[in-house]
C-alpha cells in the first residue's frame, strides 16, 4: 500500500496526464477511477489540487485535440477508421451526429460520458469545420466538468476510497484490480460491438444491383438517411435521392413513395448502420422490398457513378431589429 501510495503521491500529475490522454485517444485505460483516487489524496493534502486538475485538462486537450485535428484534415475517412478500430458500437457516428446537431460545441460535455461518442465527437466537430478557438473553449469547459466531477467524488468519499486501497494493498491486489479494470473495459466494449453487429444483420444490395433496379420500368426510390450533419460533411448524394433522417422516419414522416417501388437506403457510415436502421423502420411500417445499400455513398462514388450537389439551407442571420 505504501509503495503504491508513494508512487501515486509522487507522480500524481504525470499519472493523471498519461491516463487521461490515453483514454481520450481511445486506449482502454481507466482514467476516471484514477481521478477518483487522486481526489481522495487531495482531500488529505497528499496531492496538490492544481497540479492534478491542470494535468487532467492537458491530457483531455492532447487526446481530443489530436482527433479534432485529424477530423479537420481527413474528414469522414477518420470517422470510419475510428469506428472500425475501436470496439464501440457501429452507430457511434450517428449518435455523435445527433448529439452535435442538437447541442453544437456543448455536445463535448455530454459526449465525455457516453461510450463511443466521447471518441467520435472531437473528430466529427473537426470534420464539420468548427473553429479552433471555439473547440478549445468547449473542450476545456467539458474537461473541467468531467475531471472535476471525478476528483470531487474522490474528495467526498476519501475515507472509503483509501480503505479500499489499503485492503487491496494488504491482499496484494492493487495491480490485479488495475488489470481487471482494463480487461473489463475491453470486454464491455467488445460485447457492445457484438450486440450492435447482430442488430445490423440484414441483406444488402450492391451498387451494381441498384443500377440494375434503376433500369426497370418502375425505378427504385433511393433514400439518403445521413441527416443534416452528414449532409454538411459531404454535400452530395445519389442523383434523385430523397433525404429523410432517421428521426423523421421514427416520427412517421409522410413518405411519397410509389406503392410497388423498391426502396434503397444509404448512408456513409460503418456497416451501413444508419441505412439498416432506416430499413428496419420502414419494414416495421409495413413497407416491402426495402434494401440497405452496401458501402453507401462511398461505394457509389468509388464505382464511378455521378452524384448531385446538395443545397444546404443557409444558416439564419442574426436579427438586426431593435429589441
Steps between C-alpha positions, in 0.01 A plus 500: 500500500775743598695439180185552297402811694853637477505446125161666443585783737837571340384463141134598529499770231694286252282194564179701455631664182608172341183313596269779386679554169503126433128467577416792272706350219290184539719261698321290766655688793284555813565875531184571700586263790848652513348847533283374785812367676677832439201683646521295819869588532426867442252487789779402744752747354723234349456632145458864385165565334635748245764259366256214454226713346737667254645160407149366435409803288816469292447125458147560372623773269782287357281196432190678370711762322680231301170357378360847430799574276464161329133573437579836341769348281342168397126553556271202457791260446626541856149439638468175308843395624410575863186291490692211348801496733311579818268253668221752530161433340491568127227759554749729675523744208123521475466560876770766488336671203168509681661638816698767314202596287304571816765657725785618276829551683332442836457137393861444610380521860244223461720297264763434766246289690370300202705193396612520140368851449780645715750376241303608193381848600836686470587380147140548391510863616829539315350350183207740527740795501471627858755776562798421719424771766141376532617140535758595763237685703250214504774239546647671807152556645396137449837372627468711816149368568595138430830504693366711784204268546715190556745690720204620707379142542839400635505804729153426642560128548870520584469284811326219315740519203810479717349215702447305179853574380646392834305173491612429146863578577501273804365222282745583221213585268560856377668396176247222450209741538661743255538223245145383565370851433683516168380152404147590605498807276621291205240227557213746540594679178532169318158388626341828391651469154383141460148599608499790252619275217223249571246782481633591155458154347296562185551423128657785301498572130808605305549810290476282186165363617375852567599602146308202366192600700525850357457356150165341583163642395434603861829642627586467868460776752845592631508643852792686658479455879814689599317793661602865491837448670601226259388709204705794627810281510448369145247723316433262212270207442387239249303680227130505577541383858257624764634604840334369814681493833455206734317730738249588228447132423451421870242777527307359204582758235263501202674303225411573140613162369327301223334195653669247270851652496805356670652726766879523531647683798858613534725685743874554528567320826670175606303182429218708350369546855265791428373350174419171674318680781302701248411183308383334820280800577338482156447125529334553837259742328401228254718604206621216275815462287722718717878468457804667658775584249827321575782752535262796485588820322871417505447178303285689249766766436784245492312316227524818291130587499391864499379693802302819531572791730284551807390858561517546875266752663673824589550566869267772626661840530492681834205733528579871483157612612492711816400322817 
